[in-house]
Amino acid sequence: MKKRFLKTINKKLNLGAGAGWKKDGWEVFDHSILVSPWRSRSQAWELPYQDKAFDMVFCSHMFEHISHFMIENVISEINRVMREDGILRVLTPDLKKIASAYVNNDFKTMKLYIDEDTSGIKADFGLGQAFMNFLLSSGSDNYMLSSDFSTICGGYAHVYCYDFDLLSGLLKNYGFHKIRQCSIDDSDIPQHKELRLGNYNKDVFHSLIIECRKKEFVNFNLEKAILHTGPYKFEHILPRPWLLFLFKSIGRIYNFYAYLSLKIPVRLKRMIKKNKTE
């Protein structure tokens, strides 16, 4: 079956921007039902855009929400939709900074990281708890099921973390070059400060910031995946295409229900408020 791509006239992509982000000239892609409730949606490892569609791609605190099983496919997909010499800018929690604060028992620095983060990082039982919360945090991006699919054991937002060596190595492996670590104010993207939601300096202290350019396309190959470890394989868990389709359909129904449950109460409140003022 021929893959269908979304039409876009924009040459820049904000990947994982969330529901409230809009800017002229930029395409917004996010898996949230709030971003595109009426159109067919996909995930970051199956981007619905043509090859070489974008000059720039911006990802702010999105990579940490992708499991290590899928991130290499995501990076390859980002590469695919970028033109040669296009710019990729990535912000994600810096594993080295967070681990250093933990190892050095640096409560002051860790508190700085916690205060600028908005995911409810806790340190009730010491810096180890805070360290693990940065790596694994609760949310609805990923679900962990029991082996018999009978129980949802947890819902996760953050599921992985990177230092410069790890992330730059992955980017290089999937066709990017001129890879450099940047400060929050350093970028080859014009008007880059306008890309952040709210205060631009949000997450400035604990973020790893990388910019690079596309050199060549490198397709993802599961057999050569770098981050996969051990002899285990999990492909046998979902052996039938119809079962995969069933799981995807259930997910979309759930997301649509979540969309309605969020939007309808807000609209009702507005209608009631409007009627009262009239």
C-alpha positions as CSV (number, residue, x, y, z in Angstrom):
1,M,0.0,0.0,0.0
2,K,1.3,3.4,-1.0
3,K,2.0,5.7,2.0
4,R,-0.1,8.9,2.1
5,F,1.7,12.1,3.2
6,L,0.2,15.2,4.6
7,K,0.4,18.3,2.4
8,T,2.3,21.2,3.8
9,I,3.6,24.5,2.4
10,N,5.8,25.1,5.5
11,K,9.5,24.5,5.3
12,K,10.1,24.2,9.0
13,L,8.9,21.6,11.5
14,N,8.4,21.8,15.3
15,L,8.4,18.1,16.3
16,G,6.6,17.4,19.6
17,A,5.5,21.0,20.0
18,G,2.3,20.3,22.0
19,A,-1.2,21.6,21.6
20,G,-0.7,25.3,22.1
21,W,2.1,26.1,19.8
22,K,1.6,28.0,16.5
23,K,3.9,30.1,14.3
24,D,3.7,31.2,10.7
25,G,5.9,29.2,8.4
26,W,6.2,26.3,10.8
27,E,4.5,22.9,10.7
28,V,3.5,21.4,14.0
29,F,3.6,17.7,14.6
30,D,2.6,16.0,17.9
31,H,1.0,12.7,18.7
32,S,-1.5,14.4,21.1
33,I,-5.1,14.2,20.1
34,L,-5.4,17.9,21.0
35,V,-3.1,18.8,18.2
36,S,-4.9,17.0,15.4
37,P,-8.2,15.4,16.6
38,W,-9.8,15.1,13.2
39,R,-7.0,13.9,11.0
40,S,-5.3,10.5,10.9
41,R,-2.3,10.8,13.3
42,S,0.9,8.9,13.5
43,Q,4.0,8.7,15.7
44,A,7.4,10.3,15.4
45,W,8.9,7.1,14.0
46,E,6.4,7.2,11.1
47,L,6.3,10.9,10.1
48,P,3.5,11.7,7.6
49,Y,5.7,14.0,5.4
50,Q,7.4,13.6,2.1
51,D,11.2,13.1,1.8
52,K,13.2,16.4,2.0
53,A,10.1,18.4,3.0
54,F,11.8,20.7,5.6
55,D,14.8,23.0,5.9
56,M,14.7,23.0,9.7
57,V,13.5,20.7,12.4
58,F,13.2,21.8,16.1
59,C,12.7,19.3,19.0
60,S,12.3,20.7,22.5
61,H,12.2,18.1,25.2
62,M,10.7,15.4,23.1
63,F,13.5,12.9,22.7
64,E,13.3,11.8,26.4
65,H,9.6,10.8,25.8
66,I,10.7,8.2,23.2
67,S,11.9,4.7,24.3
68,H,15.4,3.5,23.3
69,F,13.6,0.9,21.2
70,M,12.2,3.6,18.9
71,I,14.5,6.7,19.1
72,E,16.9,5.5,16.3
73,N,13.9,5.1,14.0
74,V,12.8,8.6,15.0
75,I,16.2,10.1,14.2
76,S,16.2,8.3,10.8
77,E,12.7,9.7,10.1
78,I,13.7,13.2,11.0
79,N,16.7,12.8,8.6
80,R,14.4,11.5,5.9
81,V,12.0,14.6,5.9
82,M,15.0,17.1,5.9
83,R,16.7,18.4,2.9
84,E,20.5,18.1,2.7
85,D,22.3,20.6,4.9
86,G,19.1,21.3,6.8
87,I,19.4,22.3,10.5
88,L,18.2,20.1,13.4
89,R,18.1,21.6,16.9
90,V,17.4,19.3,19.9
91,L,16.9,20.1,23.5
92,T,16.6,17.3,26.1
93,P,17.6,16.7,29.7
94,D,21.4,16.3,30.1
95,L,22.2,13.0,31.7
96,K,25.7,14.1,32.6
97,K,24.5,17.2,34.5
98,I,21.8,15.4,36.4
99,A,24.1,12.4,37.2
100,S,26.9,14.8,38.4
101,A,24.5,16.5,40.8
102,Y,23.5,13.1,42.2
103,V,26.9,11.6,42.5
104,N,28.3,14.8,44.1
105,N,25.4,15.0,46.5
106,D,24.8,18.6,45.2
107,F,21.4,19.5,46.6
108,K,21.7,23.1,45.5
109,T,22.2,22.2,41.8
110,M,19.6,19.4,41.8
111,K,17.1,21.8,43.3
112,L,17.8,24.3,40.5
113,Y,17.0,21.5,38.0
114,I,13.9,20.4,39.8
115,D,12.6,24.0,40.1
116,E,12.8,24.7,36.4
117,D,11.2,21.3,35.5
118,T,7.4,21.1,35.4
119,S,6.9,17.4,35.6
120,G,6.7,17.1,39.4
121,I,10.2,15.9,40.2
122,K,10.4,14.8,43.9
123,A,13.3,14.4,46.3
124,D,11.5,13.3,49.4
125,F,13.9,10.4,49.9
126,G,17.0,12.0,48.6
127,L,18.7,12.9,45.3
128,G,18.4,9.3,44.1
129,Q,14.7,9.8,43.8
130,A,15.1,13.0,41.9
131,F,17.7,11.5,39.6
132,M,15.4,8.6,38.7
133,N,12.4,10.9,38.3
134,F,14.3,12.8,35.6
135,L,15.0,9.6,33.8
136,L,11.6,8.0,34.3
137,S,8.6,10.2,35.0
138,S,4.9,9.5,35.0
139,G,2.7,10.5,32.1
140,S,0.5,9.2,29.2
141,D,3.1,9.0,26.4
142,N,4.0,5.3,27.1
143,Y,2.3,2.5,28.9
144,M,3.8,-0.6,30.5
145,L,1.6,-3.7,30.3
146,S,1.9,-6.9,32.2
147,S,3.1,-9.9,30.2
148,D,-0.4,-11.2,29.7
149,F,-1.7,-7.7,28.7
150,S,-4.2,-7.8,31.7
151,T,-2.8,-4.9,33.7
152,I,-1.5,-1.4,33.0
153,C,1.5,-1.3,35.3
154,G,2.4,2.3,34.7
155,G,2.2,5.3,32.4
156,Y,5.4,7.2,31.5
157,A,6.5,10.5,30.1
158,H,10.3,10.4,30.4
159,V,11.7,7.0,29.5
160,Y,15.3,7.7,28.5
161,C,18.1,10.3,28.9
162,Y,21.2,11.3,27.0
163,D,24.6,12.9,27.4
164,F,26.4,14.6,24.5
165,D,28.5,11.6,23.5
166,L,25.5,9.3,23.3
167,L,23.2,11.6,21.4
168,S,25.8,13.0,19.1
169,G,26.9,9.5,18.3
170,L,23.4,8.5,17.4
171,L,23.0,11.6,15.2
172,K,26.3,10.9,13.4
173,N,25.3,7.3,12.8
174,Y,22.1,8.4,11.2
175,G,23.5,10.8,8.7
176,F,24.1,14.1,10.5
177,H,27.3,16.0,10.8
178,K,28.7,19.4,12.0
179,I,27.3,18.3,15.4
180,R,27.9,20.7,18.2
181,Q,26.8,21.4,21.8
182,C,25.1,24.8,22.1
183,S,24.1,27.2,24.8
184,I,20.5,28.4,25.0
185,D,21.4,31.6,23.1
186,D,23.5,30.0,20.4
187,S,21.8,28.8,17.3
188,D,22.0,28.8,13.5
189,I,18.2,29.0,13.3
190,P,17.0,32.6,12.8
191,Q,14.6,33.8,15.5
192,H,15.3,30.6,17.5
193,K,14.3,32.3,20.7
194,E,10.7,32.5,19.5
195,L,10.5,28.7,19.3
196,R,10.3,28.1,23.0
197,L,7.0,28.2,24.8
198,G,6.7,30.9,27.5
199,N,10.0,32.1,28.9
200,Y,12.8,31.1,26.5
201,N,15.2,30.3,29.3
202,K,13.0,27.5,30.6
203,D,15.0,24.3,31.2
204,V,18.2,26.2,30.5
205,F,20.2,24.7,33.4
206,H,19.6,21.0,33.0
207,S,19.1,20.9,29.1
208,L,21.5,19.3,26.7
209,I,21.3,21.4,23.5
210,I,22.6,20.1,20.2
211,E,22.6,21.5,16.7
212,C,23.6,19.6,13.6
213,R,23.1,19.4,9.8
214,K,21.9,16.7,7.5
215,K,24.8,15.1,5.5
216,E,23.1,12.0,4.0
217,F,20.1,9.8,4.6
218,V,20.6,6.6,6.6
219,N,17.7,4.3,6.9
220,F,16.9,2.6,10.3
221,N,17.7,-1.1,10.4
222,L,16.4,-3.0,13.3
223,E,19.1,-5.7,13.0
224,K,21.8,-3.0,13.4
225,A,20.1,-0.9,16.1
226,I,22.8,0.5,18.5
227,L,20.7,0.9,21.6
228,H,19.1,-2.5,21.6
229,T,21.0,-4.8,24.1
230,G,20.8,-8.4,25.0
231,P,19.6,-11.5,23.1
232,Y,15.9,-10.8,23.8
233,K,13.4,-10.2,21.1
234,F,9.9,-9.0,21.6
235,E,8.5,-9.1,18.1
236,H,6.7,-12.4,18.8
237,I,4.4,-10.6,21.3
238,L,2.4,-9.1,18.5
239,P,2.7,-11.6,15.7
240,R,-0.4,-10.8,13.7
241,P,-1.0,-7.6,11.6
242,W,-4.7,-7.6,12.6
243,L,-3.7,-7.5,16.3
244,L,-1.4,-4.5,15.7
245,F,-4.3,-2.8,13.9
246,L,-6.6,-3.7,16.9
247,F,-4.2,-2.1,19.4
248,K,-3.8,1.0,17.3
249,S,-7.6,1.3,16.9
250,I,-8.2,1.0,20.6
251,G,-5.5,3.7,21.2
252,R,-7.2,6.1,18.8
253,I,-10.6,5.5,20.4
254,Y,-9.1,6.1,23.8
255,N,-7.4,9.3,22.6
256,F,-10.6,10.6,21.1
257,Y,-12.4,9.9,24.3
258,A,-9.7,11.8,26.2
259,Y,-10.0,14.7,23.7
260,L,-13.8,14.9,24.3
261,S,-13.5,14.7,28.0
262,L,-11.1,17.6,28.0
263,K,-12.9,19.8,25.5
264,I,-16.6,19.4,26.3
265,P,-16.4,20.6,29.9
266,V,-14.4,23.7,28.8
267,R,-17.0,24.5,26.2
268,L,-19.9,24.0,28.6
269,K,-18.3,26.3,31.1
270,R,-17.9,29.0,28.4
271,M,-21.5,28.6,27.4
272,I,-22.7,28.9,31.0
273,K,-20.5,31.9,31.6
274,K,-21.7,33.5,28.4
275,N,-25.4,32.9,29.2
276,K,-24.9,34.4,32.7
277,T,-23.3,37.6,31.3
278,E,-26.2,38.0,28.8
